[in-house]
Amino acid sequence: MTNFNWLLDGSIVGLYLLVTMVAGLMVRKYVGKVEHFLVAGREMDVYLGIASLAATEFGIVTCMYTAQNGYEKGFAGATPGILMALAMAGVGLTGFVIKPLRDSGVMTIPELLEKQFGPRIRWAAGVVIVLGGLLNMGVFLRTGGQFLVLVAGLDVRYLEIMMTALLVGVAVYTILGGMLSVLVTDFLQFVVMSIGLILVTVLILMNVGWEKLVTTVETNYGAGGFNPFVNPTMGWQYVLFNLMLNTAAVLTWQTIIARVLAAKDTNTGRKVYTRTSFFFVCRFLIPGIWGIAALATLGPVANTLEAMPHYLSTAVPAGLMGVLIAAMLAADMSTDSSYMLTWCSVIYNDILAPFRKRPWSERKGLFVNRTIIALIGVFLLLYGLWYPLKGDLWTYLGVTGTIYLASISVLLIACCYWRRANSWGAGASIIVSAVIPVTYLVMEQVPSTAGLAKSIGPYYSGIATYLLSGAAMIIGSTIKPQSRAEGRPAHV
Amino acid sequence: MSNHWFWWALTMACVIWYSTITVYVAIKGAADIKNMLARLGAETKRDAEES
């Protein structure tokens, strides 16, 4: 049973979808060049950047996992959000990495890496970024569909059809308008998403009450529900791993970096980072409170991932339910469009670079970009929606993310600040950061090594990946004889 | 509240900050879009005239 009212809530959702599609399609006439399509002609200003970054980095999948964190770990589950906010504010204030990156005028991270490490590393980095990113994104659609089905009380048989229609709609305006459509729709989606998140949170705080939320966490998790260092499922290794993971994401996750690259200048990019940083606390704490409220109301449940949508389906009244679903659709659509465009930009700019011996015309470039986005959409449908994923979803997301984040963050920092960094170090770093997480996953699955993998744990494995990836860069770069061409800072 | 003032303060900060920034970004972001499209429109017109 759900409070979703087809006439009232359905109209709100329908209106939102109509306005978004019209806005996304209207700006397509401004796209005349590949630069317009991929980085909006580098004309993005601060507040549009804040809206776009916040909307992109909050999808339904984010809401589901952060709520699950709240349900399973209490308030301490918001720790990754606090760490990411600190990392983002630090990078924005200092300009660490993002300043030389934006100053260089590149459209993607691998394009900058080529200046220091050569075309092969550019290509390899492009492949790592796209593989990690697409595999990561592959699970967004189904998780988003699960949330919508549970909250709206729809028949689960319609999940695939509903999410296919949603993806086709997003793909149409992204294919036609590129980054311009993404920015304009992100703006609308930020406003709708934020209204929904704030209203539902206020409703929960009023109905459940702060005292009950705190008592629930105290009863279920004790001091560990408030302090990650004393939580038996977290500890210092969880905090350190998440600090490394979130710092790497802030520096290199292509969908975040795309906002710096689309900014009209470096200072605008830095301001977008600094002023959006606190949003990342909200991104974890607000759904975390929804998860705690689910625990307080429903008690222990078998599937903790579904606890929050089950709770919201009866706790949110008709009318507000339409706003909530429109907000979550907004969150998902902005994430899908930005992610499709971002991986497209790397495929076009870096992986296809060796095939562009002579520069392509703007017309051909736009056609190729649009075709790539369409193909990414097809991949997402086949892999993410119609192919049932086996195994633990969180481990899957963590592994695919770490393969990308560990190597690319090391390469990017070395590229910007270490003159002696070279292709041997870069290659070694890419290999190490892929081998450790994949080995850990295999060890988990093989019965004879499963016990060892469990005793090591995902956090130590993750920390080792970042540290050894950095060590591989230093060792590889040190043992390679230096040529005359090497030793120049990449961004100069 | 007194026992867990940090989380109470952070939750209140989230609700207040997020509400404020939503209104502020909604107003200023709309102006950003208008200016961005005006600049791109002028650029497209200039390119068309040159070619």
Interface residues (C-beta under 8 A of the other chain):
Chain A: V27 Y30 G32 H36 A40 G41 E43 M44 D45 V46 Y47 L48 I50 A51 F75 A78 L180 L183 V184 F187 F190 V191 S194 I195 L197 I198 T201 V202 L205 W210 E211 V214 F226 F278 F279 V281 C282 L285 I286 I289
Chain B: M1 N3 H4 F6 W7 W8 L10 T11 A13 C14 V15 W17 Y18 S19 I21 T22 Y24 V25 A26 K28 G29 A30 A31 D32 I33 N35 M36 L37 R39 L40 G41 E43 T44 D47
